[in-house]
Amino acid sequence: MSVPRTYHLVTLGCPKNDVDSEHLERLLTGGELLPVLQPGDADAIIVNTCGFIEQSQAQSMEAVRELAAGKKPGQTLIVAGCMTQLYGAQVSRDVPNVDHIFGVGEWQQVAKLLSVDVEGVHDIPENAKVNGPSAYLKISDGCDAPCTFCVIPKIKGLLRSAPAGFLVKEAQRLVAAGAKELVLVAQDSTAWGEDLGLPVASGLPGLLHMLSEAVGEEVWLRLMYAYPSRVSSALIEAMAAIPNVVHYLDVPLQHGSESMLRRMKRPSNLAKVHGFVTDLRRAMPDIVLRTSFIAGFPGETEAEFDELLSFARSIEFDHAGCFTYSRQQWTEAFEHDNQVADEVKAERRDRFMSQQQGISAKRAKRFVGQTLPMLVEGIGEDEDGKPVVAGRTYREAPEVDGLVLARGRATPGDRVLVRIDDSGEYDLYGRVVQAGSKDRTPRHARRPQLRT
């Protein structure tokens, strides 16, 4: 292989993969390789794959096959990440045009293959770039949870928390590069620090305090992927007290039937879930809650699915997704009897989402009449040619929730104030009442009490 000068990187899957790809790009550009927009123009093509569920594995294989079919003489095709951690031999067998295969976390090896001196590359460069106003900060990798449906421990291994000092520097780097929001991600964000000997009460809450002090109160901190049994009183107190921790929490619950949760080896005491939801809403009346559920796990009965529907109605999550169970090799549930038929799984998912659509619409109406800070992500025009901006308030996490569409002018990356005039099933609609990012007042001090 000749020494490459350019590369094209394809990232598939979740935000955690985005963080891994950014890490690789810092190594490559620090080693003076240049990114190009089209794979046909690159000396090296790199694919960061996803292998979490069957659908994501299929999408990754399709992308690899397409790139391999279009590979030109002299190009190098490298496939890495979650899918190859599990199915590297299959990729090598089925797609012979792939030149090199790496597993999870082998980014330095990828860089070395491309003749990058990783020892000489500073991984937190001064000229870092952030796409849009938000950036992901991965605080840990791997997971110790025993969930019977999940292949993540096989792919990623056990919990490994990033040191606090590194995370503070990384957060400051992202903010210096233009980020106005840091989205904290992990396989289980609330487990951060346990492997470092920190108790739950002082782990993540303490990290939030450190990050807030490091980046300043203007930068939003958003917490994703909280494990139900680790939503502690200390975490709730920290979220309520730290001015720039947005009042938003994502807690993937997976089901609303205790018998199903026991079979999934998930926290199954739903009274405790109701308890911490009550505590969250008491401490932060404006909090927005997101969750996700699985329909059609092996053995799920109609009665157990009805329990899920009833549970979701009782909590009224602002945002909730429902996914059909994906049978994964190397998981305990792969061998379970009573696999649910695909058409039944799909019907139950659709029934859940139909119910949730009404709940989300009801919850969105709380915001009508409020004036909220919004991070601008895009601009355009309506059908009459008038300017419109699109973005997110604290209510919407990037890539998974709805948007705010507002009449008026702003620049992508700005933080503006938007008056909410109307709401839909997932989106909010309003008008810009203050443009630019001049306001220095912390977000929570400016938000009026929401109607219930």
Secondary structure, DSSP 8 states (H G I E B T S, - for coil): -----EEEEEE-SSHHHHHHHHHHHHHHHHTT-EE-SSGGG-SEEEEEE--SSHHHHHHHHHHHHHHHHT--TT-EEEEEEHHHHHHHHHHHHH-TT--EE--TT-HHHHHHHTT--GGG--SS-TT---SSSEEEEE-EE------TT--HHHHH-S-EE--HHHHHHHHHHHHHTT-SEEEEE-SSGGGTTGGGT--TTTSHHHHHHHHHHHH-TTSEEEE----GGG--HHHHHHHHHSTTEEEEEE---B-S-HHHHHHHTS---HHHHHHHHHHHHHH-TT-EEEEEEEE--TT--HHHHHHHHHHHHHH--SEEEEEE----TTSGGGG-SS---HHHHHHHHHHHHHHHHHHHHHHHGGGTT-EEEEEEEEEEE-TTS-EEEEEE-TT--TTTS--EEEES---TT-EEEEEEEEE-SS-EEEEEEE-SS---S-HHHH------
